[in-house]
């Protein structure tokens, strides 16, 4: 059984790396760590990275990294994924050193093709995270997909990846909010039905509601498109703000999300498919909300030990 510590980081492909580094540090509020060639590492914590940006011909989500609860779990998880026919690959010493991580494995989502990574012992930086723009981010909170293979993706995430269901929506499920158990946050992953397989958005948890209020003005002052918010989500109870990055990818600031205990959590609810479930304050998403974001299938190359 997989036990997660957290959703650790995401890898986003961007079409102008310099522009995106500037945006994610000076507008979003992440801290730059280092750049190695066409790859940049940024953080929101003591972790070496909570976001990786890679120069690419098109923008989208390339990889999602999960930190396992304990290093001692690594081999059992590797064996479990092998038994499930997912062909995990353990990264070489050279690869893990470049990532500043301990033992790390990768495998592909058999339905969507996205690469998932499970790792232990990410290097901790010597100084605390310090935001560039005064807005404080606490962690990568969740990743959301749209998919035309909803039932298959749901089954894989719940029954193979061992994610716990927090809430679902609709008579026939059209949304599912999932947590990387036993991490307490209402959802670290969510999926929704759509005409194609794509990234909907990624979200970062901010320290206080003041950070959301301040970010509204930061975005307006820099002519950054706001897709929705501020508002309040009914499923998680969180206050949110959605906006666009330079490639049009949708980002979210979130604060106040419901947290679940490991033992005896509440049962999942079936929620009404309405805009008020999305936003209790009655907001409506802009036309470009979640519009851009390819799920990028990477070709895995084995690096020698």
KAPE-V593300 format. One record per helix or strand. SS is the DSSP state (a for helix, b for strand). FROM is the first residue (numbers start at 1). LEN is the number of residues. If there is no record, write none. Layout:
BEGIN
SS&FROM&LEN  SS&FROM&LEN
END
This chain:
BEGIN
b&4&11  a&17&10  b&31&6  b&39&5  b&47&1  b&51&5  b&60&9  a&71&13  b&89&2  a&93&7  b&104&5  b&115&5  b&124&1  b&137&11  a&150&11  b&164&6  b&175&5  b&185&1  b&189&5  b&198&9  a&209&13  b&226&7  b&239&6  b&249&7  b&259&1  b&269&3  a&275&4  b&292&1  b&294&2
END
